[in-house]
């Protein structure tokens, strides 16, 4: 480390200070100038570097280099006479040259990094997998497509021997033979069929330095090639598919004139073939512009457009794509969905999803998005937990994704092919919760009829107990017995039942407080804490928001039948500034409402849509006046306390009636009353 003294804090001295600060081997002791308002002095104050008006006060034996950028010969002469023998004095002309060289070096480095980033983006954007090895046979290049096709993460592939990443690889042989191999077929370890070309890599003097492979998935291509053997048969099959489809299909030529419609089209629009074939593309539109004509002009598909078509003025959703042959637009094909039918199907689908999600896990670790250290640590802990059968405790605020983590742990465990059952302890009647979990035997019945509980239904699977703090103490003791011994006793029976069930619990409340107050079993607390995973709130990991939004757009596009491709920078900035008291769940609700506010053909989520969603009561954000020094949490708490006081007053202090009036459990009401000191 070289200690440096800069004499002269003008423009040159300021630039020199800025450059030297970024060098690991340079330590600027101080910068000197008789003008305390010089740019270098001001900059030194900002970054905490010592400064002064007399260099003699700073010239010690610790100084290795002095830069004289005053431009005065007298100052240079004085410095030359006063400097220690080991101290190097660099005049202004040399210093200026050094500044210029350092700036050019910094500029070149930045350019190189930008070019490297661009090249990496290009390689990661292509469909073909690309793998490179060095002269030792270790992987030194691995793009995203290669990772996707091989199933090996990039971080696990880089630096590893190529034979460990792809055991069947021929790259080492190409390296030794120094000859390229083109279009060779290969089957990867996961069964994927690829066609690959391999090339030796040489440096500028002809020495071999590695080898490189480019490959493409041909599994689908081979399957299709085997099936398509007769073009006439294919044509007949395609026509049969189009005419048998329940979706209305219309095709126009490159001039926008109709050339094909199917029976479903006639049924939905009320128009016959003779009324459409050979007619302009807007012949079937009751209002608005023809999407066929838009697609022919733009050469790009348009999806999820709400329109009214036909004589009956029926409301439909239209998807239209161009037909491109040899890089020329030959026409376009549209698929029309009747919204009435779709709504019925979506309602049935939502019902089916609700049932399925109660019975089995539907999420994996791939559904957890974020790059912040906190979420990465939580995911790593959850992946480790998935490999064991120990109980897991998930902690975090409401809406952070505890259930998502529980699903992911189950999906990655050995129990993934068996049931995943979720129980919200806070939402169930405490008197029924015990029998719901552990089952019961009716003692009054002569036959002793037995009712199976959710623990038995979860045999060989996973039982997720959400809001475990609301589990009654008696049930906590029974759960502890099951966790310790693997034995279950039905309520009203002394007959033990041996079970193997993975228990995952979650809470948004303070377990320690509940334990200290005697509301939570201490032994159960320590048993559950063997694997405890804390999921941080969204406001503490806001850099994850763009990644979560990208995932939500894909998910909500499918649910709403829309085609929103991105969110504007201004809209994203507004979401990044928000505090997210409801965490990821609140973020999904905001994006959902914003997409509903959008026009049917819009593809970009803008600031206006986000503002409408955040302030859905109709008031603009700018009209909201917040109390001084208040946070969203404090405002929400104050509002909740007012509602509780009003409800208690209306029901003359009766807690049971108050809980019924507010639509919450009596246990939840007592928790809230205690929180706001209302009891």
C-alpha positions as CSV (number, residue, x, y, z in Angstrom):
1,X,0.0,0.0,0.0
2,X,1.4,3.4,-1.1
3,X,0.6,6.4,1.0
4,X,-0.1,9.4,-1.2
5,X,-0.2,13.2,-0.6
6,X,-1.9,15.4,-3.3
7,X,-0.8,19.1,-3.4
8,X,-3.3,21.1,-5.4
9,X,-7.1,20.6,-5.2
10,X,-8.2,22.2,-8.5
11,X,-9.9,20.2,-11.3
12,X,-6.8,18.0,-11.9
13,X,-6.3,17.3,-8.2
14,X,-10.0,16.5,-7.8
15,X,-9.9,14.0,-10.7
16,X,-6.7,12.5,-9.4
17,X,-8.3,12.0,-5.9
18,X,-11.3,10.3,-7.4
19,X,-9.1,7.9,-9.5
20,X,-6.7,7.0,-6.7
21,X,-9.6,6.3,-4.3
22,X,-10.6,3.4,-6.5
23,X,-7.2,1.8,-6.6
24,X,-6.6,-0.9,-3.9
25,X,-2.9,-0.2,-3.7
26,X,-3.1,3.5,-3.2
27,X,-4.0,5.3,0.1
28,X,-4.6,9.0,-0.1
29,X,-3.5,10.5,3.2
30,X,-4.6,14.1,2.5
31,X,-5.2,16.7,-0.2
32,X,-3.8,20.3,0.2
33,X,-4.9,23.6,-1.3
34,X,-4.8,27.2,-0.1
35,X,-8.3,27.6,-1.5
36,X,-10.7,25.8,0.9
37,X,-13.5,26.0,-1.8
38,X,-11.4,24.2,-4.4
39,X,-13.2,21.2,-6.0
40,X,-10.8,18.7,-4.6
41,X,-11.2,20.0,-1.0
42,X,-15.0,19.8,-1.4
43,X,-14.8,16.3,-2.7
44,X,-12.5,15.3,0.1
45,X,-15.0,16.5,2.7
46,X,-17.7,14.4,1.0
47,X,-15.7,11.2,1.1
48,X,-13.9,11.7,4.4
49,X,-10.4,12.3,3.2
50,X,-8.1,14.6,5.3
51,X,-7.5,18.1,3.8
52,X,-5.6,21.3,4.7
53,X,-4.0,24.5,3.4
54,X,-0.4,23.8,4.3
55,X,1.3,20.7,3.0
56,X,4.1,21.0,5.6
57,X,1.7,19.7,8.3
58,X,1.2,16.5,6.4
59,X,4.7,15.8,5.0
60,X,5.9,12.9,7.2
61,X,8.1,9.9,6.6
62,X,4.9,7.9,6.0
63,X,4.4,9.6,2.7
64,X,5.6,7.5,-0.2
65,X,4.3,9.6,-3.2
66,X,3.6,13.3,-3.6
67,X,1.6,14.5,-6.5
68,X,2.2,18.2,-7.3
69,X,-0.8,19.5,-9.4
70,X,-0.5,23.1,-8.4
71,X,1.3,24.1,-11.7
72,X,3.6,26.4,-9.7
73,X,7.4,25.8,-10.0
74,X,8.0,27.4,-6.6
75,X,5.8,24.9,-4.8
76,X,7.5,22.0,-6.7
77,X,10.9,23.4,-5.6
78,X,9.8,23.6,-2.0
79,X,8.4,20.1,-2.0
80,X,11.5,18.7,-3.7
81,X,13.7,20.2,-0.9
82,X,11.5,19.2,2.0
83,X,10.5,15.7,1.0
84,X,12.1,12.6,2.7
85,X,14.7,10.8,0.6
86,X,12.4,7.8,0.0
87,X,9.4,9.9,-1.1
88,X,8.7,10.2,-4.8
89,X,7.7,13.6,-6.0
90,X,5.6,13.6,-9.2
91,X,5.3,17.0,-11.0
92,X,2.0,18.3,-12.5
93,X,2.8,17.4,-16.1
94,X,3.5,13.7,-15.1
95,X,0.5,13.7,-12.8
96,X,-1.8,15.0,-15.6
97,X,-0.4,12.3,-17.9
98,X,-1.1,9.7,-15.2
99,X,-4.6,11.0,-14.7
100,X,-5.2,10.7,-18.5
101,X,-3.9,7.2,-18.6
102,X,-5.9,6.1,-15.5
103,X,-9.1,7.6,-17.0
104,X,-8.4,5.8,-20.3
105,X,-7.8,2.6,-18.5
106,X,-11.0,2.9,-16.6
107,X,-12.9,3.7,-19.8
108,X,-11.5,0.6,-21.6
109,X,-12.3,-1.6,-18.6
110,X,-15.9,-0.4,-18.6
111,X,-16.2,-0.9,-22.3
112,X,-14.8,-4.5,-22.0
113,X,-17.3,-5.3,-19.2
114,X,-20.2,-3.9,-21.2
115,X,-19.1,-6.0,-24.3
116,X,-18.7,-9.1,-22.1
117,X,-22.2,-8.5,-20.6
118,X,-23.7,-8.1,-24.1
119,X,-22.0,-11.3,-25.3
120,X,-23.2,-13.2,-22.3
121,X,-26.8,-11.9,-22.8
122,X,-26.6,-13.1,-26.5
123,X,-25.4,-16.5,-25.5
124,X,-28.0,-16.9,-22.8
125,X,-30.8,-15.8,-25.2
126,X,-30.3,-18.4,-27.9
127,X,-32.2,-21.6,-27.9
128,X,-29.1,-23.7,-28.5
129,X,-27.1,-25.1,-25.6
130,X,-23.5,-24.0,-25.5
131,X,-20.7,-25.6,-23.4
132,X,-17.0,-24.8,-23.5
133,X,-14.0,-26.6,-21.8
134,X,-10.4,-25.6,-21.1
135,X,-7.3,-27.6,-21.8
136,X,-7.8,-29.5,-18.5
137,X,-11.3,-30.6,-19.5
138,X,-13.1,-28.4,-17.0
139,X,-16.2,-26.5,-18.0
140,X,-15.5,-22.8,-18.4
141,X,-18.6,-21.8,-20.3
142,X,-22.2,-22.9,-19.8
143,X,-25.2,-20.9,-21.0
144,X,-28.8,-21.0,-19.8
145,X,-30.1,-23.2,-22.6
146,X,-27.4,-25.8,-21.7
147,X,-28.5,-25.6,-18.1
148,X,-32.1,-26.1,-19.0
149,X,-31.5,-29.1,-21.3
150,X,-29.1,-30.9,-19.0
151,X,-30.8,-30.1,-15.8
152,X,-27.5,-28.9,-14.3
153,X,-27.4,-25.4,-12.7
154,X,-24.8,-23.1,-14.2
155,X,-23.1,-22.6,-10.8
156,X,-22.7,-26.4,-10.4
157,X,-21.3,-26.9,-13.9
158,X,-18.6,-24.1,-14.1
159,X,-15.2,-25.4,-13.0
160,X,-16.3,-29.1,-12.9
161,X,-14.9,-31.8,-15.3
162,X,-17.1,-32.1,-18.3
163,X,-17.4,-35.8,-17.7
164,X,-19.1,-35.1,-14.4
165,X,-21.6,-32.7,-16.0
166,X,-22.3,-34.8,-19.1
167,X,-20.9,-38.3,-18.8
168,X,-21.6,-39.2,-22.4
169,X,-19.7,-36.1,-23.8
170,X,-17.2,-36.3,-26.6
171,X,-15.6,-32.9,-26.1
172,X,-12.4,-34.3,-24.6
173,X,-11.9,-36.5,-27.7
174,X,-12.5,-33.4,-30.0
175,X,-9.9,-31.6,-28.0
176,X,-7.3,-34.3,-28.4
177,X,-8.1,-35.0,-32.1
178,X,-8.2,-31.2,-32.9
179,X,-10.9,-31.9,-35.5
180,X,-14.5,-30.5,-35.6
181,X,-17.5,-32.8,-35.6
182,X,-20.8,-31.6,-37.1
183,X,-24.4,-32.6,-36.5
184,X,-23.8,-35.7,-34.3
185,X,-26.8,-37.2,-32.4
186,X,-26.5,-37.7,-28.6
187,X,-28.8,-38.8,-25.8
188,X,-28.3,-36.9,-22.5
189,X,-28.6,-38.5,-19.1
190,X,-32.1,-37.3,-18.7
191,X,-33.2,-39.0,-21.9
192,X,-33.3,-35.8,-24.1
193,X,-32.2,-36.4,-27.7
194,X,-29.9,-33.7,-29.1
195,X,-27.9,-32.9,-32.2
196,X,-24.6,-31.4,-31.5
197,X,-21.6,-29.9,-33.3
198,X,-18.2,-29.8,-31.6
199,X,-15.2,-27.5,-32.3
200,X,-11.6,-27.4,-31.1
201,X,-10.6,-23.9,-29.9
202,X,-7.2,-22.4,-30.9
203,X,-5.5,-19.2,-29.7
204,X,-4.0,-16.5,-32.1
205,X,-0.7,-18.5,-32.5
206,X,-2.5,-21.8,-33.3
207,X,-2.2,-23.5,-29.9
208,X,-5.2,-25.5,-28.8
209,X,-6.8,-24.1,-25.7
210,X,-10.1,-25.9,-25.3
211,X,-13.2,-27.2,-27.1
212,X,-16.7,-25.9,-27.6
213,X,-20.1,-27.6,-28.3
214,X,-23.3,-26.3,-29.6
215,X,-26.4,-28.5,-29.3
216,X,-30.2,-28.4,-29.9
217,X,-33.1,-30.5,-28.5
218,X,-34.5,-32.6,-31.3
219,X,-36.7,-34.8,-29.2
220,X,-39.9,-33.2,-30.6
221,X,-38.5,-32.9,-34.1
222,X,-37.7,-36.6,-34.3
223,X,-41.2,-37.5,-32.9
224,X,-42.9,-35.3,-35.4
225,X,-40.7,-36.6,-38.3
226,X,-41.7,-40.1,-37.5
227,X,-45.4,-39.3,-37.5
228,X,-45.5,-37.1,-40.7
229,X,-45.0,-39.5,-43.6
230,X,-47.8,-38.5,-45.9
231,X,-48.6,-34.8,-46.6
232,X,-52.1,-35.6,-47.8
233,X,-52.9,-37.4,-44.6
234,X,-51.5,-34.5,-42.6
235,X,-53.7,-32.0,-44.6
236,X,-56.8,-34.1,-44.0
237,X,-55.9,-34.4,-40.3
238,X,-55.4,-30.7,-39.9
239,X,-58.7,-29.9,-41.6
240,X,-60.5,-32.4,-39.4
241,X,-58.9,-30.8,-36.3
242,X,-60.0,-27.3,-37.4
243,X,-63.5,-28.3,-38.2
244,X,-64.0,-30.4,-35.0
245,X,-62.6,-27.6,-32.7
246,X,-65.0,-26.0,-30.2
247,X,-63.0,-22.8,-30.6
248,X,-64.0,-20.6,-33.6
249,X,-61.2,-20.3,-36.1
250,X,-60.9,-17.8,-39.0
251,X,-58.1,-17.5,-41.5
252,X,-57.5,-14.6,-43.9
253,X,-55.0,-14.1,-46.7
254,X,-52.2,-11.5,-47.0
255,X,-54.8,-8.9,-48.3
256,X,-57.1,-9.5,-45.3
257,X,-59.8,-11.4,-47.1
258,X,-61.4,-14.5,-45.5
259,X,-60.3,-17.9,-46.8
260,X,-61.4,-20.4,-44.1
261,X,-63.8,-20.6,-41.2
262,X,-64.9,-23.6,-39.2
263,X,-68.4,-24.6,-37.9
264,X,-67.7,-23.3,-34.4
265,X,-67.1,-19.9,-36.1
266,X,-70.6,-20.0,-37.7
267,X,-72.1,-21.1,-34.4
268,X,-70.6,-18.2,-32.4
269,X,-70.9,-15.4,-35.0
270,X,-74.0,-16.4,-36.7
271,X,-72.3,-15.8,-40.1
272,X,-72.1,-18.5,-42.8
273,X,-69.0,-19.3,-44.9
274,X,-70.5,-17.5,-47.9
275,X,-70.8,-14.3,-45.8
276,X,-67.2,-14.4,-44.8
277,X,-65.1,-16.2,-47.5
278,X,-63.6,-13.6,-49.9
279,X,-64.9,-10.7,-47.7
280,X,-62.7,-8.2,-45.8
281,X,-61.6,-9.2,-42.3
282,X,-63.9,-6.7,-40.6
283,X,-67.1,-8.3,-42.0
284,X,-67.7,-10.1,-38.7
285,X,-67.0,-7.2,-36.4
286,X,-69.8,-5.3,-34.6
287,X,-67.5,-2.6,-33.2
288,X,-63.8,-1.8,-33.2
289,X,-60.9,-2.5,-35.5
290,X,-60.0,-5.8,-37.2
291,X,-57.3,-7.7,-35.3
292,X,-56.5,-9.6,-38.5
293,X,-55.5,-6.3,-40.2
294,X,-53.4,-5.2,-37.2
295,X,-51.5,-8.5,-37.3
296,X,-50.9,-8.3,-41.1
297,X,-49.4,-4.8,-40.7
298,X,-47.3,-5.5,-37.6
299,X,-46.3,-9.1,-38.4
300,X,-46.7,-9.8,-34.7
301,X,-49.3,-11.8,-32.8
302,X,-52.0,-10.1,-30.7
303,X,-53.6,-12.0,-27.9
304,X,-56.4,-11.6,-25.3
305,X,-58.4,-8.9,-27.1
306,X,-62.0,-8.3,-26.0
307,X,-64.3,-7.7,-29.0
308,X,-68.0,-8.0,-30.2
309,X,-68.6,-9.9,-33.4
310,X,-71.4,-11.2,-35.6
311,X,-75.0,-10.4,-35.9
312,X,-75.7,-11.3,-32.3
313,X,-73.1,-8.8,-31.1
314,X,-71.5,-11.5,-28.9
315,X,-68.6,-10.7,-26.6
316,X,-65.5,-12.7,-27.3
317,X,-61.8,-12.9,-26.6
318,X,-59.7,-13.1,-29.8
319,X,-56.1,-14.4,-30.3
320,X,-54.6,-13.7,-33.8
321,X,-51.2,-14.7,-35.1
322,X,-49.5,-14.1,-38.5
323,X,-48.9,-16.9,-41.0
324,X,-45.3,-16.5,-42.1
325,X,-43.8,-18.6,-44.9
326,X,-40.2,-18.0,-46.1
327,X,-40.1,-14.7,-44.1
328,X,-43.2,-13.4,-45.9
329,X,-46.6,-12.8,-44.4
330,X,-49.1,-15.0,-46.2
331,X,-52.1,-14.3,-44.0
332,X,-53.2,-14.6,-40.4
333,X,-55.2,-17.1,-38.2
334,X,-57.6,-16.1,-35.4
335,X,-59.0,-18.2,-32.6
336,X,-62.1,-16.8,-31.0
337,X,-63.3,-17.8,-27.5
338,X,-66.8,-17.2,-26.3
339,X,-66.4,-15.4,-22.9
340,X,-69.7,-16.9,-21.6
341,X,-68.3,-20.5,-22.0
342,X,-64.9,-19.4,-20.8
343,X,-66.3,-17.9,-17.6
344,X,-68.2,-21.2,-16.8
345,X,-65.0,-23.2,-17.5
346,X,-62.8,-20.8,-15.3
347,X,-65.3,-21.1,-12.5
348,X,-65.1,-24.9,-12.6
349,X,-61.4,-24.7,-12.9
350,X,-61.1,-22.5,-9.8
351,X,-63.3,-24.9,-7.9
352,X,-61.1,-27.8,-9.0
353,X,-57.9,-25.9,-8.1
354,X,-59.3,-25.3,-4.6
355,X,-60.0,-29.0,-4.1
356,X,-56.7,-30.1,-5.5
357,X,-54.7,-27.6,-3.4
358,X,-56.4,-28.9,-0.3
359,X,-55.2,-32.4,-1.1
360,X,-51.8,-32.1,-2.6
361,X,-48.8,-29.8,-3.1
362,X,-48.9,-27.6,-6.2
363,X,-45.8,-25.5,-5.8
364,X,-42.1,-26.1,-5.9
365,X,-38.9,-24.1,-5.2
366,X,-39.1,-22.9,-8.8
367,X,-42.1,-20.9,-7.8
368,X,-40.2,-18.9,-5.2
369,X,-38.6,-15.9,-6.8
370,X,-36.0,-13.5,-5.5
371,X,-32.3,-12.7,-5.4
372,X,-31.9,-11.1,-2.0
373,X,-29.6,-12.9,0.5
374,X,-32.5,-13.3,3.0
375,X,-34.8,-15.2,0.6
376,X,-31.8,-17.3,-0.8
377,X,-30.9,-18.3,2.8
378,X,-34.5,-19.3,3.5
379,X,-34.7,-21.3,0.3
380,X,-31.4,-23.1,1.1
381,X,-32.7,-24.0,4.6
382,X,-36.0,-25.2,3.1
383,X,-34.2,-27.4,0.6
384,X,-32.2,-29.0,3.4
385,X,-35.3,-29.5,5.4
386,X,-37.0,-31.3,2.5
387,X,-34.3,-34.0,2.7
388,X,-35.3,-34.9,6.2
389,X,-38.5,-35.9,8.0
390,X,-38.0,-33.6,11.0
391,X,-40.8,-31.1,11.7
392,X,-40.3,-27.6,10.2
393,X,-41.4,-24.3,11.7
394,X,-42.0,-21.4,9.2
395,X,-42.0,-17.9,10.7
396,X,-42.9,-14.6,9.1
397,X,-45.6,-12.0,8.7
398,X,-48.9,-12.7,7.0
399,X,-48.6,-12.9,3.2
400,X,-44.8,-13.6,3.0
401,X,-45.3,-17.0,1.5
402,X,-45.1,-19.5,4.3
403,X,-47.6,-21.8,2.6
404,X,-45.6,-21.6,-0.6
405,X,-42.5,-22.7,1.3
406,X,-44.5,-25.6,2.9
407,X,-45.7,-26.7,-0.6
408,X,-42.1,-26.5,-1.9
409,X,-40.7,-28.5,0.9
410,X,-43.3,-31.3,0.4
411,X,-42.8,-31.3,-3.4
412,X,-39.0,-31.8,-3.0
413,X,-39.4,-34.5,-0.3
414,X,-39.8,-38.3,-0.6
415,X,-43.5,-37.8,0.3
416,X,-44.3,-35.7,-2.8
417,X,-46.4,-38.4,-4.3
418,X,-48.7,-38.5,-1.3
419,X,-51.2,-36.0,0.2
420,X,-50.4,-32.4,1.3
421,X,-53.1,-31.2,3.6
422,X,-53.3,-27.7,5.0
423,X,-55.1,-26.7,8.2
424,X,-55.5,-23.0,9.4
425,X,-55.7,-23.3,13.1
426,X,-56.8,-19.7,13.5
427,X,-59.8,-20.1,11.1
428,X,-61.3,-23.2,12.8
429,X,-63.5,-23.5,15.8
430,X,-61.2,-24.5,18.7
431,X,-63.9,-27.0,19.9
432,X,-63.9,-28.9,16.6
433,X,-60.2,-28.5,15.8
434,X,-59.0,-31.4,18.0
435,X,-61.4,-34.0,16.5
436,X,-60.7,-32.6,13.0
437,X,-56.9,-33.3,13.5
438,X,-56.9,-36.5,15.6
439,X,-60.2,-38.1,14.7
440,X,-62.6,-39.5,17.2
441,X,-64.5,-42.6,18.4
442,X,-68.2,-42.1,19.3
443,X,-68.5,-43.8,22.8
444,X,-72.3,-43.5,22.7
445,X,-72.4,-45.7,19.6
446,X,-72.7,-49.5,20.2
447,X,-70.4,-50.1,17.3
448,X,-67.9,-47.4,18.5
449,X,-68.0,-45.8,15.1
450,X,-64.6,-44.1,14.3
451,X,-64.2,-40.8,12.5
452,X,-60.8,-40.5,10.8
453,X,-58.8,-37.2,11.4
454,X,-56.6,-35.2,9.1
455,X,-53.5,-36.7,10.6
456,X,-54.6,-40.2,9.4
457,X,-55.6,-38.8,6.0
458,X,-52.1,-37.4,5.7
459,X,-50.5,-40.8,6.1
460,X,-47.1,-40.9,4.3
461,X,-47.7,-37.3,3.2
462,X,-47.4,-33.9,4.8
463,X,-49.8,-32.0,7.2
464,X,-49.3,-28.2,7.2
465,X,-50.5,-26.5,10.4
466,X,-50.8,-22.8,9.7
467,X,-51.0,-20.4,12.7
468,X,-49.9,-23.1,15.1
469,X,-50.1,-20.6,18.0
470,X,-53.9,-20.8,17.8
471,X,-53.8,-24.6,18.4
472,X,-55.5,-25.4,21.8
473,X,-53.1,-26.6,24.6
474,X,-54.7,-30.0,24.7
475,X,-54.2,-30.4,21.0
476,X,-50.6,-29.2,21.4
477,X,-49.9,-32.0,23.9
478,X,-51.4,-34.6,21.6
479,X,-49.3,-33.2,18.7
480,X,-46.2,-33.4,20.8
481,X,-46.9,-37.1,21.6
482,X,-47.3,-37.8,17.9
483,X,-44.0,-35.9,17.0
484,X,-42.0,-37.8,19.7
485,X,-43.5,-41.3,19.3
486,X,-45.2,-41.4,15.9
487,X,-48.4,-42.6,17.7
488,X,-51.9,-41.1,17.4
489,X,-54.9,-41.6,19.8
490,X,-58.3,-40.8,18.5
491,X,-60.4,-38.7,20.8
492,X,-62.4,-41.1,23.0
493,X,-60.1,-44.0,22.3
494,X,-57.0,-45.5,24.1
495,X,-56.1,-47.6,21.0
496,X,-52.7,-46.3,19.6
497,X,-52.4,-45.8,15.8
498,X,-48.9,-45.8,14.3
499,X,-48.5,-43.2,11.5
500,X,-45.8,-41.6,9.4
501,X,-46.7,-38.0,8.7
502,X,-44.4,-35.1,8.0
503,X,-45.5,-32.0,10.1
504,X,-44.8,-28.5,8.9
505,X,-46.0,-25.6,11.0
506,X,-46.2,-21.9,10.5
507,X,-46.9,-18.8,12.5
508,X,-47.1,-15.0,12.0
509,X,-47.2,-14.4,15.7
510,X,-44.6,-14.3,18.6
511,X,-44.3,-17.9,19.7
512,X,-42.0,-16.9,22.6
513,X,-44.6,-14.5,23.9
514,X,-47.3,-17.2,23.7
515,X,-45.0,-19.7,25.5
516,X,-44.2,-17.2,28.3
517,X,-47.9,-16.5,28.8
518,X,-48.7,-20.2,29.0
519,X,-50.6,-20.3,25.7
520,X,-48.0,-22.5,24.0
521,X,-46.4,-25.8,25.1
522,X,-42.8,-25.1,26.0
523,X,-41.5,-28.6,25.0
524,X,-43.5,-28.4,21.7
525,X,-41.8,-25.0,21.1
526,X,-38.3,-26.4,21.4
527,X,-39.3,-29.5,19.4
528,X,-40.6,-27.4,16.5
529,X,-37.6,-25.1,16.6
530,X,-35.2,-27.8,15.5
531,X,-35.7,-26.6,12.0
532,X,-37.0,-23.0,12.0
533,X,-37.0,-20.9,8.8
534,X,-37.6,-17.2,8.9
535,X,-39.2,-15.6,5.8
536,X,-38.4,-11.9,5.8
537,X,-41.1,-9.4,4.9
538,X,-41.2,-8.0,1.4
539,X,-40.3,-4.4,2.5
540,X,-37.0,-5.8,3.8
541,X,-36.1,-7.4,0.4
542,X,-37.5,-4.9,-2.2
543,X,-35.0,-5.8,-4.8
544,X,-37.0,-9.1,-5.2
545,X,-40.1,-7.2,-6.3
546,X,-39.1,-7.0,-10.1
547,X,-38.6,-10.8,-10.1
548,X,-41.9,-11.5,-8.3
549,X,-43.8,-9.2,-10.7
550,X,-42.3,-10.9,-13.7
551,X,-43.6,-14.2,-12.4
552,X,-47.0,-12.7,-11.4
553,X,-47.5,-11.3,-14.9
554,X,-47.1,-14.8,-16.4
555,X,-49.5,-16.3,-13.8
556,X,-52.1,-13.6,-14.1
557,X,-52.0,-13.5,-17.9
558,X,-53.1,-17.1,-17.8
559,X,-55.8,-16.5,-15.2
560,X,-57.2,-13.4,-16.9
561,X,-56.6,-14.4,-20.6
562,X,-54.5,-11.3,-21.1
563,X,-51.1,-10.6,-22.7
564,X,-49.4,-8.1,-20.4
565,X,-45.7,-8.3,-21.3
566,X,-44.0,-5.8,-19.0
567,X,-44.3,-3.1,-16.4
568,X,-43.0,0.5,-16.9
569,X,-40.0,1.8,-15.0
570,X,-42.2,4.5,-13.4
571,X,-44.8,1.9,-12.2
572,X,-42.1,-0.3,-10.9
573,X,-40.5,2.6,-9.0
574,X,-43.9,3.4,-7.3
575,X,-44.2,-0.3,-6.2
576,X,-40.6,-0.2,-4.9
577,X,-41.5,2.8,-2.8
578,X,-44.5,1.1,-1.2
579,X,-44.2,-0.5,2.3
580,X,-46.2,-3.7,1.6
581,X,-47.8,-4.4,4.9
582,X,-49.5,-7.4,3.3
583,X,-46.2,-8.6,1.7
584,X,-46.3,-10.8,-1.4
585,X,-50.0,-11.5,-1.1
586,X,-50.7,-7.8,-1.2
587,X,-48.4,-7.3,-4.1
588,X,-50.3,-10.0,-6.1
589,X,-53.6,-8.3,-5.3
590,X,-52.3,-4.9,-6.4
591,X,-51.0,-6.3,-9.7
592,X,-54.3,-8.2,-10.2
593,X,-56.4,-5.1,-9.8
594,X,-54.0,-3.0,-12.0
595,X,-54.4,-5.6,-14.8
596,X,-58.2,-5.4,-14.5
597,X,-58.0,-1.6,-14.9
598,X,-56.1,-2.0,-18.1
599,X,-57.6,-2.0,-21.6
600,X,-58.2,-5.4,-23.1
601,X,-55.5,-4.9,-25.8
602,X,-52.9,-3.2,-23.7
603,X,-49.6,-5.0,-23.1
604,X,-47.7,-2.7,-20.8
605,X,-48.6,-2.1,-17.2
606,X,-48.2,1.6,-16.5
607,X,-48.0,4.0,-13.5
608,X,-51.7,5.1,-13.9
609,X,-52.9,1.4,-13.6
610,X,-50.7,0.9,-10.4
611,X,-52.0,4.2,-8.8
612,X,-55.6,3.1,-9.5
613,X,-54.9,-0.2,-7.9
614,X,-53.1,1.2,-4.8
615,X,-55.8,3.8,-4.3
616,X,-58.8,1.8,-5.3
617,X,-61.2,3.9,-3.3
618,X,-61.2,6.5,-6.1
619,X,-58.9,9.1,-4.5
620,X,-55.6,10.0,-6.2
621,X,-52.4,9.3,-4.4
622,X,-51.6,13.0,-4.3
623,X,-54.8,13.8,-2.5
624,X,-54.0,11.5,0.5
625,X,-52.6,13.4,3.5
626,X,-50.9,11.2,6.0
627,X,-50.4,12.2,9.6
628,X,-46.9,13.4,10.5
629,X,-44.3,10.7,11.4
630,X,-46.7,7.9,10.7
631,X,-46.0,4.6,9.0
632,X,-48.5,2.3,7.1
633,X,-48.4,-0.2,10.0
634,X,-49.3,2.5,12.6
635,X,-52.1,3.9,10.5
636,X,-53.5,0.4,9.9
637,X,-53.2,-0.4,13.7
638,X,-55.1,2.9,14.5
639,X,-57.8,2.1,12.1
640,X,-58.2,-1.5,13.4
641,X,-58.3,-0.3,17.0
642,X,-61.1,2.2,16.1
643,X,-63.1,-0.6,14.5
644,X,-62.7,-2.9,17.5
645,X,-63.8,-0.1,19.9
646,X,-66.9,0.6,17.8
647,X,-67.9,-3.1,17.5
648,X,-67.5,-3.6,21.3
649,X,-69.6,-0.5,22.0
650,X,-72.3,-1.6,19.6
651,X,-72.5,-5.0,21.3
652,X,-72.3,-3.6,24.8
653,X,-68.9,-5.3,25.5
654,X,-70.1,-8.8,24.6
655,X,-67.0,-10.5,23.2
656,X,-68.9,-13.4,21.5
657,X,-71.3,-11.1,19.6
658,X,-68.4,-8.8,18.7
659,X,-66.4,-11.6,17.2
660,X,-69.5,-12.8,15.2
661,X,-70.1,-9.2,14.0
662,X,-66.5,-8.8,12.8
663,X,-66.4,-12.3,11.2
664,X,-63.4,-13.5,13.2
665,X,-62.9,-16.3,15.8
666,X,-63.3,-15.5,19.5
667,X,-59.6,-16.4,20.0
668,X,-58.5,-13.9,17.3
669,X,-60.7,-11.2,18.9
670,X,-59.0,-11.7,22.3
671,X,-55.6,-11.6,20.7
672,X,-56.5,-8.2,19.0
673,X,-58.0,-6.8,22.2
674,X,-54.9,-7.7,24.1
675,X,-52.7,-6.2,21.3
676,X,-54.5,-2.8,21.6
677,X,-54.9,-2.9,25.4
678,X,-58.7,-3.0,25.1
679,X,-59.1,-5.6,27.9
